[in-house]
Amino acid sequence: MKKYICTVCDWVYDPETGDPEGGIAPGTAFEDIPDSWVCPVCGVGKEDFEPLPEE
């Protein structure tokens, strides 16, 4: 699954780890995260994330 990066603070959402503190279980694709979810570091919404370029 693809990783996404916050364009504000550079935090990376990794689907393998999810965001347990934010209620997102490991294995959850970014597309499946509720629209109400926010970045756990800076608090911006999903619209401020971009796909992380492949390494």
Helices and strands as residue ranges (DSSP letters): E 4-6, E 12-13, G 20-22, G 30-32, G 46-48, E 49-51
